[in-house]
Amino acid sequence: MQIDNDKIKKNTCLYFSLLGIYFLFMYYLSQGKINIFSYEIFVAILLIVLGQYFFRSKQMYWLVVGVFNIFVLSVLFLRDFQDIDIARNNIANSIGLVVCISNLMVILPNFFSHRWHRTFIAAILWGSSFFGASLFWLYYLSESTWLSYEALLAIMQTNFNETSSYIQIHACISHLLLLLALISVIVILPDMPVPTPVFSFEILSGRAVACLNGTASHNPPQDMGLKYNPSNGGPADAELTGQIEKYANEYLQNPAAIQTMPLEEARQKGLVKSADVLTPYVTALGRIIDFKAIAKSGIKAAIHPLGGTSLPYYEAIKKQYHLDNMEIVDKTQDPTFSFIPLDHDGKIRMDPSSKYPMSPLIKLVESGKYAFAGASDPDADRFGCATQAGGLISPNHALCVMADYLLKHRREGNSIGRTLGTTALLDRLAAAQGAKLDEVNVGFKYFVRGLARRKYVIAGEESAGMSVSGWTTEKDGILAVCLLLEIMAKQGDIAHLYDGLTKLYGTPSYTRIDVPTDDETKRKIKALKKTDFANLYTVAGERVTQVRDTDGIKIYLQASWFLVRPSGTENILKFYAETFLGEDHLQRIVEEGQKLFSK
């Protein structure tokens, strides 16, 4: 037999070139520098080239391709999910995709012949049994929640960089190829009110592609609105919200165009179903929070759901993790929220970071009956806590303590994320511990991509919202309360821990002032650019080091900063200021800053 050395060299060069390109794609994918759609296209091309060029045996080709891709995708998914159930389901989707791509190579040659349907079915059965995936197809047949034409269109329009889109595109491709005829819209309508972070958890777990949530959040109950979370699990961005508003206004102009169906009929047709949205969340939370340490510590904790959706979740946490030392002190659920003490302006506002609604809990820790008191707002996306040593803990203080704890004990990610109006003590803490600091505009939607990519050790905002990588891409007040309780159980009073941080990094003085205004003034503030402050050199005796105009105007000083931005919902200007030079200096910044923007 004659050996063709040139062909061997050519094949070897091609093989290692493709392998090198593949791992380059994998690296850039892990760094978020390319999107998953580009990656999938490359893998499909790679499969075809390898199959046609190197393997004469189809069985050998499919074996190599299947094992290789299942291994790579399994590692990728296991990296992205701590929940083994979620990982298992998404590995199933990966296997489905690999089988479908492989089967296409059998289908295409005969697809337009009279035997196409027989070939298609045979390829599915043969490929499934070959990869041991028969059970996965049975799973697909029994769970058709992905088979939604609208959901598929929505997913195809999402950002393919997001981890959740990665999962959904795998699942949808698999289902579309195998069960194209079974298109339907299935709605999960739980039998109980659902917290905002649980909606996000359900999406990221692969059991939903989006959610619609009716909530007033921590605001007065008459301010009820609709909240939409797309396939990334986080708050909808401005572009998507704009599209929804556009369609909503069109339907308001033409209500007859809205198609309706009685709820019972939808249930009978299988288009609306219920689901357990409590157990999966509470079980998964046990992999984030050390409930054993909380139970073992014996620390007395009071929990107040503030009349909201978190009540059954705290009850389930208490029962499942045997937290006999945790007591839910108020189980009242009243849609008027009249049992909540009025806020500073005389309005009913279930704000867990305000001393007025939180006054019953503050009294409980002051009495000495409890060492810790925690609360979530009605939709459970914000947190509040009080301790014996510190009384009501500022969200800024709590975020610093949580960030320090997570950096030292459970580091997932390489950055701390904070909004423009959140304390700069986080900057100093991050620098001291070798972490990056990511400052974003006000709004949790700006953290979604970083959380999905496991960038953030913690992402938080001064208005008492936070989450961590490997969890939800929404704010989670239940997580925050449980994490603070874990820290109390292991390290001591939150107030003492914060004092320890200020001794290391400096003591900030912070304030936020809401200034009544009108639409014209708000428009003027929105129109300001950093170039308008080119001749501003000092404020309150400090040199101006930077001006940012991405969300209002933020002026950075040597050891201080202040921010002015218009509220998106009320006729007020929000004035934030912080300094590490003491309370008197803070007052100077407030006075000079307000004069600067009143011109």
C-alpha angles and dihedrals in degrees: 000000000000116000115220102212093180091056091048090052091046093049092046093050091047093048096051092042091055091045091050092048090048094055090044088055090048091051095049090045091054089049092050092241095125130032127246093247091063089048093052092049090052093048091050091051091045091052092051094046094047092045097048098036106040112020123063091175112074090201091055091045094052092045093053094042093046097048093043096049096039089053094048095044092044091054090047094051095042088053091054098045132051091185106089092202091056091045091050093052093048093047085055089056090049092052089049091054093049091049092048093051091048092046092052088067088060096041102048100065091055100027097108095040124094088259096059097108092047092048091048094053093043091051092051093049094043094046093046095051091042092058095037089245101130091109090054091056089051087051090052092049092052095044110049098163090119093056096092121125091203091048091050092052091048092050093048088057095051128097106277091207090075118099092225091054088052090058095044097047089054092050095043094049090050094048094042093055095044106033106023093144095059098073114156140141112243121191123197107215108181120213091234139046110276127217117237094244091053090058088055091047092052092052094048090046089061097245094111138022098210141350141219116210128186110209145139088203109202093335128101111295093246088064091073114152142164121264122197125200116190128206094293089066094234133102115296114261125237094265094053092042088052091054091050091049090050093052092042092054091048091053091046088057091049110027091168089071091066109101114216138188130186112258094236092052090050090051092050091051090051093244093119122043139162126238141185103258095165108060098051092050096046092046093049091047087064088067091056101039126052097228091167090064090049093050093045094049093062090213110162110238131183120204126197118186089193089231093300145124095280094075098092090042094055089045090052092046091051092049100040096047097037095239098172088161092062119082127189098219100190124030096172114138113188121155090216091056087212091148091066114093112251118262126242093281096047094258128125103252123160095209111155091198094057119092091220102062088033094052095104090055093045089055091051093057092040089055090058094237093114132029093202135027122189134184141181125203118247096277090038098233095117131055141207135181142181130196136191093249099043109024110211108011116221113239088235090056093046092049091053093050092047092047092051092048095048093046091054102037112020109020111181111164133005103254143062113222121208136164125244093262097049125104120283089217083089089062092056092044092051093048092050092052098043097253128133123243120223116194114195137176118277109282133074091239088079090065097052099091093045093049091048090052092046091243099136128071083193133350118200148156134211090246089073102265125131146150138172136227114273092034133067127333088219130074110275119200093177091056091048094051092048092046092051089049090051090051090049090050094051106031111018139250115000091225092055091048091052091050088054090055093050090053088057101039107019135270115273123207110211139183142169120200126190110213118195111236144154136252093262093056091046090053091051092051091048090052095054118112131195089249087068087068098048091118095047106107106158139022123186090351094305127114117249107240102176143357123209124193105178095106112013115314122307118187118198120207131185096273101359145045141193133199133198119192134156119246115250094217108030139040094257137109115225113219115193124183137172135175137174090211100080142270095291091055089048090057090051090053091049093050096045093040094052091048089051092057097038093066 
